[in-house]
Amino acid sequence: MTAVKKLTAADAAVHGVTQQEFASIERILGRSPSPTELGIFSVMWSEHCSYKSSKKWLKTLPTTAPWVICGPGENAGVIDIGDNQAAIFKIESHNHPSFIEPFQGAATGVGGIMRDVFTMGARPIANLNALRFGDPSHPKTKKLLEGVVAGIGGYGNCMGVPTVGGECEFNPAYNGNILVNAMTVGIAEQDKIFYSAAAGVGNLIVYVGAKTGRDGIHGATMASAEFSDDAEEKRPTVQVGDPFTEKLLLEACLELMATDAIVAIQDMGAAGLTSSSVEMASKGGVGIELVLDTVPCREENMTAEEMMLSESQERMLMILKPEREAMAHAIFKKWELDFAVIGQVTDTGRLIIRHHGVVEADIVVAPLVAESPEYDRPYTLTSPLPELKVNTHSLDTTEIKQALQAILTHPNQASKRWIWEQYDSSVGAETIAASGGDAAVVRVHGTQKALAMTTDCTPRYCYASPFEGGKQAVAETWRNLIASGAKPLAITNNLNFGNPEKPAIMGQLVGCIQGMSAACKALDYPVISGNVSLYNETSGNAILPTPVIGGVGLLSSVQNFLPNHFQQTGETIIVLGANQGYLGCSLYQELQKIEGNFAPPSVDLEAEKAAGTLVLRLNFEKLLTSCHDISTGGLLLAVVEMTFAKKIGCTLEIPTDTGLLFGEDQARYIITTKSLETVEKWALEAHIPYKKLGTTGGDTLLINGESIDTIDRLRQAHEAWLPKYMEA
């Protein structure tokens, strides 16, 4: 090691390292760290990379099932979908970068999650996203929305990967800290899945992809702290993406993966060369020695610390079989990508970094990883709230129309067509259903199988009751997959919360994870990958707790796909599931300004499983013609949404009380059928409550003989808000 100024706890604090953590670093090293070593520890021990506030609770989530090939811990999770094929998927956040620089923040979020998937040998077949913005009237909201959507579309469209689904909501809680969560699903052969554990002492370590620059340095550290009013000054910590380079990298990697050359491979994501090299060494139980002189750089005079911490995009780290190096080099040269040998695997168990003949870092890998902080932070669980059921207030035709119009045009329920039409959802020619349905459905190329996928979360539920909100987020993805005809298999999650050092915020995180865990266990629906994004606060104002769930399910045949809209006239409309008229935490409560804080609807997990099982059985026997789950907005909104695609109206014969029309009770589906007697028989046998609502037909919404409005006017109202907002 060269003689350098002895670093102190004050120097460490600049990197987000606490005094206690700095003392641990000095103990592990047996000395004061060099600047490069401090940088390495700071990013590896950041909240973003180490999950130090959440890993105690993440360990309680169910992660195994007979169809799970690889759970949390790798670049992405892997599930068996039959025929020696695997689905590989994950969701990650790019919240802080997208607030600072919306286009590049969102674009590189999409690029990063795609690399996580194709690093494991999968060709990406679909992208999804989950977006949260501030109040529409906030001066920054429109610009942020415009930039984020352009970034997501620009990157995904250039990559030739369809963006097929997602969600977008607005709330003042996100004024100073938007959320951009990106999910990718890919397909691989089970005997061609690649992992990141380094192996083979003497094997060469190869850098491939784009050149390294100074963009994104300390991005992981930035993402592990709350914002203040100087957020825009952090723009240099945001990465810059190039989707055309990533497309070349994707094709080059998949071409090399078709051979037997790769021993291990790791995406350079958060913390760049540091996290990729440390994770590979740690998982393999080996050492790694890097010589940074050969790292391809696009800027002059980069220091060792800058190269190790840069988060420049479109880069990979590989360990290759020695006899395959020349072949691999030729492949990357053909695709016009950098290929450089930058080190080798050793038996020392140490990470050694050399630059210009000087040892800039010498760290034992095992304690760097194993002794990363794990905090048992104090927490205060959210106090229970009273229930709100209003079944007795009957609405007249005018009141129903006014309430329905208010819900259809609410920013969170209005159509997001303006967003999804900027995404290419059909590239690849395998998309069966894209945005606008319960779940997106994409055919597995060359087969009759298809994957259904969705992202969901109801933050207002999670704020009112984290436990029930966590359950509901999982259960809603379950319902959305089933409503599309798919058997739910597994989830990925993105846990977006405020500052965990505040007991109330930590209590939200704990409660949501406990609810998620209960739902996943009851539904046999394991967590196979995920991401935690904490410190989503600006000037002390936290976001709503937002544990976004990405669910994936399997259709054994595309013939089992269930549309979420009416198909023909003269079909019977039925609601499956109990209707208790629960209005607490509902959109109706908000719009009608019903005062008071109330609990969200409880989630009966046994009822969820029973209702979902019945829907799958009915669909398998071809007894259903359409299906739509009931969630935000309640039963009447769900029915109306089913009229839009083919402009088929309906006649309903139902009580007009507020609870039935607008309550948000869980475990419910709207189905249509031509086989009413069989559906009734099976529902009775399964002890599933049901109610006949009416029949499809006409071009109007009729309730008890009274016209509420034409389907055309309802649809226009639903689709008008967002375009008008963006054009204003």
Disulfide bonds with the S-S distance in Angstrom:
none
